[in-house]
Amino acid sequence: MEGQTPGGGGLSEKPVPTATSPGLSSLGAVFILLKSALGAGLLNFPWAFHKAGVVAPAFLVELVSLVFLISGLVVLGYAASVSGQATYQGVVGGLCGPAIGKLCEACFIVNLLMISVALLRVVGDQLEKLWDFLLPGAPPALQPWYTNERFTLTLLCALVILPLSTPREISFQKHTSILGTLAACYLALVIMVQYYLRPQDLAREPHLASSPSSWTSVFSVFPTICSGFQCHEAAVSIYCSMRHQSLGHWALVSVLSLLACCLVYSLTGVYGFLTFGTGVSADILMSYPGSDGVVIVALVLFAVSIVTAYPIVLFLGRSVMRDFWRRGCGGSCGPQALAKPSGPWVRVPLTVLWVAVTLAMALFLPDLSEIIGIIGGISSFFIFIFPGVCLICAVSVEPIGPRVVSMLVGAFIFRQSTVAAVMELL
């Protein structure tokens, strides 16, 4: 297998996989991984806390989820080092064989396609709310043509999303990821401030449950919380773009990213739930009055945050399409410029194709809940199943050194002990 040393005694003796020009700083990796996780799920966390019944059990479920999620990220970094591959699907195929690799590719591209469609639909919803604020009282039939979702979303894709999605390396997204993270943090800040200031429209006291209706309802929010932290698809590409590629360094990046994400999600979930109680909407912004200027600014910035997440998803989907191109016709047909999938003559058309297909699906698919259901089902493969299979195959391929054993066993023990402690508390 590429990059392996027969009989190697540890990870430190292996060359790590690299992107074309790995130059991503640790801080940049933290922000890209954080932005990959910090997406549309932010709007659903207050509702998830409501479904759990009370704050404490929901927060415990979030912490337990975090242990599993961080463990998966560390395993993916180790698997990338062993396999010598620079993409998620490449790691799975290199370690687990071509059959599982093909399954991973199929699940991977469908999942990313559905995520892209969902992101565009969320942006479209925020634009619609913005027009309702700017044109109050105007019936939909009498609104100007430029407020039509098909026009505004198409224009946004052409002028903003497409240029941001064209760059060759994922390291470019560190700049937009910082902007997107700050925009998401503003939403969390607004929800906190609205709880303490409690404007006149929110003056009534919320109805809060004293205890969860059942422990089944507490654990029913586990899929919602896990999907909110979903960033594992981008883990291998980010790891392979880093300047300092070591398992310990990657573990630190993973922990910092998900802890920061957990802080933003928790503040949004807790204060959103405390503000509205059992009356909280599945989309927290729908619970606030549409005439509040501060909330409208948060709505616009949240749309900015979602727009900055789209190019990361597109980069990952394009990597699968490039693999298809390389196997199908790269080097065997057409001019020499088409033989290099990462070159502009292939990269740009693939980017345009991805944006056009997801835009068409976002505009013409009637029900977003079906899309979310597909994402939730497939995402479990990339968070739990494929990392576990990769770990088993990686350990069988190469003996692991003491430090790697210590880190992986420590993550496993921490996971098990945390789950046991939480179960005792419950």
C-alpha positions in Angstrom: 0.0 0.0 0.0 1.2 3.5 -0.8 3.4 5.1 1.8 3.8 2.0 4.0 7.0 0.6 5.2 6.9 -3.2 5.6 7.5 -4.2 9.2 7.3 -0.6 10.3 7.3 -0.3 14.1 5.2 2.8 14.5 3.5 5.8 13.1 6.5 8.1 13.4 8.4 6.0 10.8 5.7 6.4 8.1 5.5 9.3 5.7 2.2 11.0 6.3 -0.2 11.7 3.4 -0.1 15.2 2.1 -2.2 17.4 -0.1 -0.6 19.1 -3.2 0.8 21.9 -1.1 0.2 21.3 2.6 0.5 24.6 4.3 -2.6 24.9 6.5 -1.8 26.2 10.0 -3.2 24.7 13.1 -5.4 27.7 13.8 -6.7 27.5 10.2 -7.4 23.8 10.6 -9.3 24.5 13.8 -11.5 27.1 12.1 -12.2 24.9 9.0 -13.1 21.9 11.2 -15.2 24.2 13.4 -17.1 25.7 10.5 -17.7 22.2 9.0 -19.5 21.3 12.2 -21.1 24.7 12.9 -23.9 24.8 10.4 -27.7 24.7 10.1 -28.0 22.5 13.2 -27.5 25.7 15.3 -31.1 26.6 14.7 -32.3 23.2 15.9 -30.5 23.0 19.3 -33.1 24.9 21.4 -35.8 22.5 20.0 -33.5 19.5 20.8 -33.2 20.8 24.4 -37.0 21.1 24.5 -37.4 17.5 23.3 -35.1 16.3 26.0 -37.4 18.0 28.6 -34.8 19.9 30.7 -31.4 21.4 30.2 -29.2 19.0 32.3 -30.0 15.7 30.5 -29.7 17.3 27.1 -26.3 18.7 28.1 -25.2 15.3 29.3 -26.2 13.7 26.0 -24.2 16.4 24.2 -21.1 15.7 26.2 -21.4 12.0 25.6 -21.8 12.6 21.9 -18.7 14.8 22.0 -16.6 11.9 23.3 -17.7 9.7 20.4 -17.2 12.4 17.9 -13.7 13.4 19.0 -12.7 9.7 19.1 -13.9 9.3 15.5 -11.8 12.3 14.3 -8.7 11.0 16.0 -9.2 7.5 14.4 -9.6 9.1 11.0 -6.3 11.0 11.4 -4.5 7.8 12.3 -6.1 5.9 9.4 -5.0 8.7 7.0 -1.5 8.3 8.2 -1.5 4.6 7.8 -3.1 4.5 4.4 -1.2 7.3 2.8 -4.4 8.7 1.2 -5.5 12.3 1.2 -9.3 11.9 1.0 -11.9 10.2 3.2 -13.0 7.8 0.5 -9.4 7.1 -0.4 -8.6 6.2 3.2 -11.6 3.8 3.4 -10.8 2.2 0.0 -7.1 1.9 0.8 -7.5 0.2 4.1 -10.8 -1.7 3.8 -10.6 -2.8 0.1 -12.2 -1.7 -3.1 -15.7 -3.0 -2.3 -16.1 -1.0 0.9 -14.3 1.9 -0.8 -17.0 2.0 -3.6 -19.7 1.8 -0.9 -18.1 4.7 0.9 -17.8 6.8 -2.3 -21.5 6.3 -3.1 -22.6 7.2 0.4 -20.1 10.1 0.5 -21.3 11.8 -2.6 -25.0 11.3 -1.9 -24.6 12.7 1.7 -22.6 15.7 0.5 -25.1 16.4 -2.3 -28.0 16.4 0.2 -26.0 18.6 2.6 -25.4 21.1 -0.2 -29.1 21.1 -1.1 -30.1 21.6 2.6 -27.6 24.5 3.0 -29.0 26.3 -0.1 -32.6 25.8 1.2 -31.6 27.2 4.6 -30.1 30.3 2.9 -33.2 30.7 0.7 -35.4 30.6 3.8 -33.3 33.3 5.5 -33.5 35.5 2.3 -37.3 35.1 2.3 -37.5 36.2 5.9 -35.3 39.2 5.0 -37.6 40.3 2.2 -40.6 39.9 4.5 -38.9 42.3 6.9 -38.0 44.8 4.2 -41.4 44.7 2.5 -43.9 44.3 5.4 -47.5 43.6 4.6 -46.9 42.9 0.9 -48.6 39.7 -0.3 -46.3 37.3 -2.1 -48.1 37.8 -5.4 -47.4 41.5 -5.3 -43.8 41.4 -4.2 -41.2 42.7 -6.8 -39.6 40.1 -9.2 -36.2 40.5 -7.6 -37.5 39.0 -4.3 -38.3 35.7 -6.0 -36.3 32.9 -4.4 -35.2 31.5 -7.7 -33.7 34.8 -8.7 -32.0 35.7 -5.5 -30.6 32.2 -4.8 -29.3 31.8 -8.4 -27.7 35.3 -8.2 -26.1 34.4 -4.8 -24.7 31.1 -6.2 -23.3 32.8 -9.3 -21.7 35.8 -7.6 -20.6 34.5 -4.2 -20.8 30.7 -3.8 -19.2 29.8 -7.1 -16.1 32.0 -6.7 -15.6 30.8 -3.1 -15.9 27.2 -4.2 -13.4 27.3 -7.1 -10.0 27.3 -5.3 -8.0 24.1 -5.5 -7.0 23.6 -1.8 -9.3 23.4 1.2 -6.8 25.6 3.1 -8.3 28.6 1.2 -11.5 28.2 3.2 -9.8 29.2 6.5 -10.5 32.8 5.6 -14.2 32.3 5.0 -14.4 29.9 8.0 -13.3 32.6 10.4 -16.0 34.9 9.0 -18.7 32.2 9.1 -17.8 31.3 12.7 -18.0 34.9 13.9 -21.4 35.2 12.1 -22.7 32.0 13.9 -21.4 33.4 17.2 -23.4 36.5 16.7 -26.6 34.5 16.5 -25.7 32.7 19.8 -25.0 36.1 21.4 -28.3 37.6 20.3 -30.2 34.6 21.8 -28.4 35.1 25.1 -29.0 38.9 25.1 -32.6 38.5 24.2 -33.1 36.1 27.2 -31.8 38.7 29.7 -33.3 41.8 28.1 -36.6 40.1 27.3 -38.1 42.6 24.9 -41.8 43.5 25.1 -42.8 40.9 22.5 -41.1 38.2 24.6 -42.3 39.5 28.0 -44.4 36.4 28.9 -42.8 33.8 31.1 -42.0 30.5 29.2 -43.5 27.2 30.4 -40.6 24.9 31.4 -40.9 21.3 32.2 -39.5 20.3 35.7 -38.3 16.9 34.4 -38.2 15.0 31.2 -41.3 13.1 30.2 -39.2 9.9 29.8 -35.6 8.9 29.3 -36.5 7.8 25.9 -37.2 11.4 24.9 -33.8 12.4 26.3 -31.9 9.9 24.1 -34.2 10.7 21.1 -32.2 13.9 20.6 -29.0 12.0 20.2 -29.2 12.0 16.3 -30.0 15.7 16.2 -27.0 16.5 18.4 -24.6 14.2 16.5 -25.7 15.6 13.1 -25.1 19.1 14.5 -21.4 18.2 15.1 -21.0 16.4 11.8 -17.6 17.3 10.4 -16.0 13.9 9.9 -16.3 14.1 6.1 -13.8 16.9 6.1 -11.4 15.5 8.7 -9.0 13.6 6.3 -8.8 16.5 3.8 -8.0 19.0 6.6 -5.5 16.7 8.3 -3.7 16.1 5.0 -3.5 19.9 4.3 -1.8 20.7 7.7 1.8 21.6 8.0 2.2 19.7 11.2 0.8 16.2 10.5 1.1 14.2 13.7 -1.6 12.3 15.6 -1.1 14.2 18.8 -1.4 17.5 17.0 -4.5 16.4 15.1 -6.1 15.3 18.4 -5.5 18.7 19.8 -7.1 20.4 16.7 -10.1 18.1 17.0 -10.6 18.7 20.7 -10.4 22.5 20.3 -12.7 22.6 17.3 -15.4 20.5 18.9 -15.2 22.1 22.3 -15.6 25.5 20.7 -18.5 24.2 18.6 -20.0 22.6 21.8 -19.8 26.0 23.5 -21.7 27.8 20.8 -24.3 25.1 20.4 -24.9 24.8 24.2 -25.3 28.6 24.7 -27.8 28.7 21.8 -29.7 25.6 23.0 -29.9 26.6 26.6 -30.8 30.2 26.2 -33.2 29.5 23.3 -35.0 26.9 25.4 -35.1 29.0 28.5 -36.5 31.9 26.5 -39.4 30.1 24.9 -39.7 26.9 26.9 -42.1 24.3 25.4 -43.2 26.8 22.8 -39.8 26.9 21.0 -39.9 26.4 17.3 -37.8 23.8 15.5 -36.1 26.9 13.8 -35.3 29.1 16.7 -35.4 32.3 14.5 -39.1 31.6 13.8 -39.8 32.0 17.5 -38.7 35.7 17.4 -40.9 38.5 16.0 -40.1 39.3 12.4 -39.9 43.0 13.1 -37.0 42.9 15.5 -34.0 44.5 13.7 -31.4 42.8 15.9 -32.9 39.4 15.0 -32.9 40.3 11.3 -29.2 41.1 11.5 -28.6 37.7 13.2 -30.7 36.1 10.4 -28.5 37.7 7.7 -25.3 36.8 9.4 -26.5 33.2 9.9 -27.1 33.1 6.1 -23.5 34.3 5.7 -22.4 31.5 8.0 -24.2 28.9 5.9 -22.8 30.3 2.7 -19.3 29.9 4.0 -20.0 26.2 4.9 -21.1 25.4 1.3 -17.6 25.6 -0.3 -16.2 23.1 2.2 -18.9 20.6 1.3 -18.4 21.2 -2.4 -14.6 20.7 -2.1 -15.3 17.2 -0.6 -17.9 16.3 -3.2 -15.6 17.5 -6.0 -12.8 15.2 -4.7 -15.1 12.2 -5.3 -15.9 13.5 -8.8 -12.2 13.9 -9.5 -11.7 10.3 -8.6 -14.4 9.3 -11.0 -12.8 11.4 -13.7 -9.3 10.0 -13.0 -10.6 6.4 -13.3 -12.9 7.1 -16.2 -11.1 9.3 -18.7 -8.1 11.0 -17.1 -5.1 10.5 -19.3 -6.9 8.3 -21.8 -8.9 10.9 -23.8 -8.7 14.5 -24.7 -5.8 17.0 -24.4 -3.2 16.8 -21.7 -4.9 19.6 -19.7 -7.8 17.2 -19.1 -5.6 14.5 -17.7 -5.0 16.4 -14.4 -8.3 16.4 -12.4 -7.0 19.1 -10.1 -6.3 21.5 -12.9 -8.6 24.3 -13.8 -9.9 22.7 -17.0 -11.4 19.9 -14.9 -11.9 21.6 -11.5 -13.9 24.6 -12.7 -16.5 22.6 -14.8 -16.9 20.1 -11.9 -17.5 23.0 -9.5 -20.1 24.6 -11.9 -21.8 21.2 -12.3 -22.1 20.7 -8.5 -23.5 24.2 -7.9 -26.0 23.9 -10.8 -27.3 20.5 -9.7 -27.6 21.4 -6.0 -29.2 24.7 -6.9 -31.8 23.0 -9.1 -32.6 20.5 -6.4 -32.9 23.2 -3.8 -35.3 25.2 -5.9 -37.5 22.4 -7.1 -37.5 19.8 -4.3 -40.7 20.4 -2.3 -39.9 19.2 1.2 -36.7 19.9 3.1 -37.6 17.4 5.9 -37.0 14.5 3.5 -33.5 15.8 2.7 -32.7 16.2 6.4 -33.9 12.6 7.0 -31.5 11.3 4.3 -28.6 13.2 5.8 -29.3 12.0 9.3 -29.4 8.4 8.2 -26.2 8.4 6.0 -24.2 10.6 8.4 -23.9 7.8 10.9 -21.7 5.9 8.4 -19.1 8.7 8.4 -19.2 9.4 12.2 -19.3 5.9 13.6 -19.2 3.0 11.1 -16.4 3.9 8.6 -14.0 5.2 11.3 -14.5 2.0 13.3 -13.9 -0.2 10.3 -10.8 1.9 9.3 -9.3 1.5 12.8 -9.7 -2.3 12.7 -8.1 -2.5 9.2 -5.3 0.0 10.1 -4.3 -1.9 13.2 -4.1 -5.1 11.1 -2.0 -3.4 8.4 0.6 -1.8 10.6 1.8 -2.3 14.2 1.2 0.9 16.2 3.8 2.5 18.5 3.3 3.0 22.3 2.2 6.6 22.0 -0.4 5.8 19.4 -1.7 2.9 21.5 -1.8 5.1 24.6 -3.8 7.8 22.7 -6.3 5.4 21.1 -6.8 3.3 24.3 -7.1 6.5 26.3 -9.8 7.8 24.0 -11.6 4.4 24.2 -11.5 4.3 28.0 -12.5 7.9 28.3 -15.5 7.2 26.1 -16.5 4.1 28.0 -16.0 5.6 31.5 -18.0 8.7 30.5 -20.9 6.7 29.2 -20.9 4.6 32.4 -20.8 7.7 34.6 -23.6 9.4 32.8 -25.7 6.2 32.9 -25.2 6.1 36.7 -26.4 9.7 37.0 -29.4 9.0 34.9 
